[in-house]
Amino acid sequence: MRFVLLAMMIMILSMSTAFAQVHGDLVEYRQGNVLLEGYMAYDDSFKGPRPGVLVVHDWLGVGSYVKARAQQLASLGYIAFAPDIYGKSVRPADAKEAAAAAAQYKADPTLLRLRVNAGLDILRNQPHVDAGRIAAIGYCFGGGAALELARSGANIAAVVSFHGNLSTQAPEDAKNIRAKILVLHGADDPFVPAAEVSAFQNEMRKAGVDWQMVIYGGAVHSFTNPGAGNNPASGAAYDRTADKRSFEAMKTFFAEIL
């Protein structure tokens, strides 16, 4: 555990150094009567309108990992916003609390879509965001949330899921998808089994969606997150190669679309 925490700290500190011109702001907003607190990252050295990227957190909520990913995107010239799905007062302290928090939204996809769309509204209304060039990405729980945003019919250009949930309670809603879809998946992910992958592919085909899937051999769940540790036998583990390759795949996808 100490090794994992140390690795995570090193990663975040190195990112902070690399992104010296990147600014990060906490942003309070509401969905209905619920107070939310997201995180906006941007680089002032980029001038004029630029693409926006919604970065949906994993099951641990708006924490250091998703903030670091938002900073990483900001350093590339995007305005990145990590929306808060859970609520400002909900920050899971461990896997047990995170599982309980995520389960609420998996059981209520309507609420999940409302929360992600609320974050999209915040990003879209930023003065330097080009509203015609917006994408959404997400990690694990957030990958599934980004796909639900697409199924809701949101007017966005692209969606990228990193080791995300692929199942949905409303596969017929794929007909609403306007975005191009990229799914980055671990071949040995036990939490998103082959049957779920196959059902997702059939959902996309039936709806005529412009979609791609890249599958990384040997990778399991959470392969982009150093905080997941280094034991693939646990079902979730960091994979440096898959992390690098998947990020490059996203950059190529965005270069084509945004």
C-alpha positions as CSV (number, residue, x, y, z in Angstrom):
1,M,0.0,0.0,0.0
2,R,2.8,2.4,0.8
3,F,4.4,1.7,-2.5
4,V,1.1,2.5,-4.3
5,L,0.6,5.7,-2.4
6,L,4.2,6.8,-3.1
7,A,3.9,6.0,-6.8
8,M,0.7,8.1,-6.9
9,M,2.3,11.0,-5.1
10,I,5.3,10.9,-7.5
11,M,3.0,10.9,-10.5
12,I,1.0,13.8,-9.2
13,L,4.0,15.8,-8.3
14,S,5.6,15.2,-11.7
15,M,2.4,16.2,-13.4
16,S,2.3,19.4,-11.3
17,T,5.8,20.3,-12.4
18,A,5.1,19.5,-16.1
19,F,1.9,21.5,-16.0
20,A,3.4,24.6,-14.4
21,Q,1.2,27.0,-16.5
22,V,-2.0,25.0,-15.9
23,H,-4.5,26.5,-13.5
24,G,-7.1,24.5,-11.6
25,D,-10.2,25.9,-10.0
26,L,-12.9,24.2,-7.9
27,V,-16.3,25.1,-9.3
28,E,-19.5,24.9,-7.3
29,Y,-22.8,24.3,-9.2
30,R,-26.1,22.6,-8.7
31,Q,-28.2,19.9,-10.3
32,G,-31.6,20.4,-8.9
33,N,-31.2,21.0,-5.2
34,V,-27.9,19.1,-4.9
35,L,-24.7,21.1,-4.4
36,L,-21.9,19.8,-6.6
37,E,-18.2,20.7,-6.7
38,G,-16.2,20.0,-9.9
39,Y,-12.7,20.9,-11.0
40,M,-11.8,23.1,-14.0
41,A,-8.3,23.0,-15.5
42,Y,-7.0,25.3,-18.2
43,D,-3.8,26.8,-19.5
44,D,-3.8,30.6,-19.9
45,S,-1.0,30.4,-22.5
46,F,-3.5,29.1,-25.1
47,K,-5.5,32.0,-26.5
48,G,-8.9,32.1,-28.1
49,P,-11.7,29.5,-28.3
50,R,-10.5,26.0,-27.7
51,P,-12.1,22.5,-27.4
52,G,-13.5,21.4,-24.1
53,V,-13.2,18.0,-22.5
54,L,-15.5,16.7,-19.8
55,V,-13.5,14.3,-17.6
56,V,-15.7,12.0,-15.5
57,H,-14.3,10.6,-12.3
58,D,-13.9,7.0,-11.3
59,W,-15.8,5.6,-8.3
60,L,-13.7,7.5,-5.9
61,G,-15.2,10.8,-7.0
62,V,-13.5,14.1,-7.7
63,G,-10.0,13.5,-6.3
64,S,-6.4,13.7,-7.1
65,Y,-6.5,11.2,-10.0
66,V,-9.2,12.8,-12.1
67,K,-7.7,16.3,-11.3
68,A,-4.4,15.1,-12.6
69,R,-6.0,13.9,-15.8
70,A,-7.8,17.2,-16.3
71,Q,-4.5,19.0,-15.8
72,Q,-2.9,16.7,-18.4
73,L,-5.6,17.6,-20.9
74,A,-5.3,21.3,-20.1
75,S,-1.6,21.2,-20.9
76,L,-2.5,20.0,-24.4
77,G,-4.7,23.0,-25.0
78,Y,-8.1,21.8,-23.9
79,I,-10.3,23.3,-21.2
80,A,-11.0,20.3,-19.0
81,F,-13.8,20.0,-16.5
82,A,-14.1,17.1,-14.0
83,P,-17.8,17.1,-13.0
84,D,-19.0,16.0,-9.6
85,I,-21.5,13.1,-9.9
86,Y,-21.9,12.3,-6.2
87,G,-22.3,15.7,-4.6
88,K,-19.9,18.1,-2.8
89,S,-20.3,16.3,0.6
90,V,-19.7,12.8,-0.9
91,R,-16.0,11.8,-1.2
92,P,-15.6,8.1,-0.7
93,A,-12.7,7.2,1.7
94,D,-12.2,3.6,0.5
95,A,-13.4,1.0,-1.9
96,K,-16.4,0.0,0.2
97,E,-17.8,3.6,0.3
98,A,-17.0,4.1,-3.4
99,A,-18.9,0.9,-4.4
100,A,-21.9,2.1,-2.4
101,A,-21.8,5.6,-4.0
102,A,-21.3,4.2,-7.6
103,A,-24.1,1.7,-7.1
104,Q,-26.7,4.4,-6.6
105,Y,-26.1,5.8,-10.0
106,K,-25.8,2.5,-11.8
107,A,-29.2,1.7,-10.4
108,D,-30.6,5.1,-11.5
109,P,-29.3,5.9,-15.0
110,T,-31.7,8.8,-15.3
111,L,-30.1,10.5,-12.3
112,L,-26.6,9.7,-13.7
113,R,-27.4,11.3,-17.0
114,L,-28.8,14.4,-15.3
115,R,-25.6,14.8,-13.2
116,V,-23.3,14.3,-16.2
117,N,-25.3,16.7,-18.3
118,A,-25.2,19.3,-15.5
119,G,-21.4,19.1,-15.7
120,L,-21.5,19.4,-19.5
121,D,-23.6,22.6,-19.1
122,I,-20.9,24.1,-16.9
123,L,-18.1,23.3,-19.4
124,R,-20.1,24.4,-22.5
125,N,-20.8,27.8,-20.9
126,Q,-17.1,28.6,-20.2
127,P,-16.2,31.7,-22.2
128,H,-13.2,30.2,-24.0
129,V,-14.8,26.8,-24.8
130,D,-15.8,26.3,-28.4
131,A,-19.2,24.8,-28.0
132,G,-19.0,23.0,-31.3
133,R,-15.9,21.1,-30.2
134,I,-16.7,19.3,-26.9
135,A,-15.8,15.7,-25.9
136,A,-16.4,13.6,-22.8
137,I,-14.1,11.0,-21.4
138,G,-14.3,8.9,-18.3
139,Y,-12.4,6.3,-16.2
140,C,-14.1,3.1,-14.9
141,F,-17.4,4.3,-13.4
142,G,-16.8,7.5,-15.3
143,G,-16.3,5.7,-18.6
144,G,-19.8,4.2,-18.2
145,A,-21.1,7.7,-17.2
146,A,-19.6,9.2,-20.4
147,L,-21.3,6.6,-22.5
148,E,-24.6,7.3,-20.7
149,L,-24.1,11.0,-21.6
150,A,-23.9,9.9,-25.2
151,R,-27.0,7.7,-25.0
152,S,-28.9,10.7,-23.5
153,G,-28.5,12.5,-26.9
154,A,-26.0,15.1,-25.7
155,N,-24.7,17.4,-28.4
156,I,-21.0,16.5,-28.2
157,A,-18.5,15.5,-30.8
158,A,-16.7,12.5,-29.1
159,V,-16.8,10.2,-26.2
160,V,-13.9,8.1,-24.9
161,S,-14.2,5.4,-22.2
162,F,-11.1,4.1,-20.4
163,H,-11.8,0.7,-18.8
164,G,-15.4,1.8,-18.3
165,N,-18.6,0.0,-17.7
166,L,-20.3,-0.9,-21.0
167,S,-23.7,-2.1,-19.9
168,T,-26.8,0.0,-19.8
169,Q,-30.4,-0.4,-18.8
170,A,-31.5,1.3,-22.0
171,P,-29.6,-0.1,-25.0
172,E,-32.3,1.2,-27.3
173,D,-31.1,4.8,-26.4
174,A,-28.0,4.2,-28.5
175,K,-30.2,5.6,-31.4
176,N,-29.8,9.0,-29.7
177,I,-26.0,9.0,-29.9
178,R,-24.5,12.0,-31.8
179,A,-20.9,11.6,-30.8
180,K,-18.3,9.3,-32.2
181,I,-17.3,6.7,-29.7
182,L,-13.9,5.2,-28.7
183,V,-13.8,2.5,-26.1
184,L,-10.4,1.6,-24.6
185,H,-10.6,-1.8,-22.9
186,G,-8.5,-4.3,-21.0
187,A,-8.6,-7.8,-22.6
188,D,-8.5,-9.5,-19.2
189,D,-10.9,-7.1,-17.3
190,P,-13.0,-9.4,-15.1
191,F,-15.4,-6.6,-14.2
192,V,-16.4,-6.0,-17.8
193,P,-16.6,-9.6,-19.2
194,A,-16.8,-10.7,-22.8
195,A,-20.6,-11.0,-22.7
196,E,-20.9,-7.3,-21.8
197,V,-18.4,-6.3,-24.5
198,S,-20.3,-8.3,-27.1
199,A,-23.6,-6.8,-26.0
200,F,-22.1,-3.3,-26.3
201,Q,-20.8,-3.9,-29.7
202,N,-24.2,-5.2,-30.9
203,E,-25.8,-2.1,-29.4
204,M,-23.5,0.1,-31.3
205,R,-24.0,-1.8,-34.6
206,K,-27.8,-1.9,-34.3
207,A,-27.9,1.9,-33.7
208,G,-25.5,2.7,-36.6
209,V,-23.1,4.5,-34.3
210,D,-19.6,5.6,-35.5
211,W,-17.6,3.6,-32.9
212,Q,-14.2,2.0,-32.3
213,M,-12.9,-0.3,-29.6
214,V,-9.2,-0.9,-28.8
215,I,-8.5,-3.9,-26.6
216,Y,-5.2,-4.1,-24.8
217,G,-3.8,-7.7,-24.2
218,G,-3.0,-8.6,-20.7
219,A,-4.6,-5.4,-19.2
220,V,-7.2,-5.6,-16.5
221,H,-9.5,-3.1,-14.9
222,S,-8.1,0.4,-14.0
223,F,-5.1,-0.1,-16.2
224,T,-4.5,3.7,-16.4
225,N,-4.4,4.3,-12.7
226,P,-1.2,3.8,-10.7
227,G,-3.3,3.8,-7.6
228,A,-4.7,0.4,-8.7
229,G,-1.5,-1.3,-7.7
230,N,0.5,-3.8,-9.7
231,N,-1.3,-7.2,-9.1
232,P,-3.4,-8.1,-12.2
233,A,-4.7,-11.2,-10.3
234,S,-6.8,-8.8,-8.2
235,G,-8.7,-7.8,-11.3
236,A,-7.6,-4.2,-11.2
237,A,-4.0,-3.1,-11.8
238,Y,-1.9,-0.4,-13.4
239,D,-0.4,-1.3,-16.8
240,R,2.1,1.3,-17.9
241,T,2.1,0.3,-21.6
242,A,-1.7,0.2,-21.9
243,D,-1.9,3.5,-20.1
244,K,0.5,5.2,-22.6
245,R,-1.1,3.5,-25.6
246,S,-4.6,4.4,-24.6
247,F,-3.8,8.0,-24.0
248,E,-2.2,8.2,-27.4
249,A,-5.2,6.6,-29.0
250,M,-7.4,9.3,-27.4
251,K,-5.1,12.0,-28.7
252,T,-5.3,10.7,-32.2
253,F,-9.1,10.4,-31.9
254,F,-9.4,14.0,-30.7
255,A,-7.1,15.2,-33.5
256,E,-9.4,13.7,-36.0
257,I,-12.6,15.1,-34.5
258,L,-11.9,18.2,-32.5
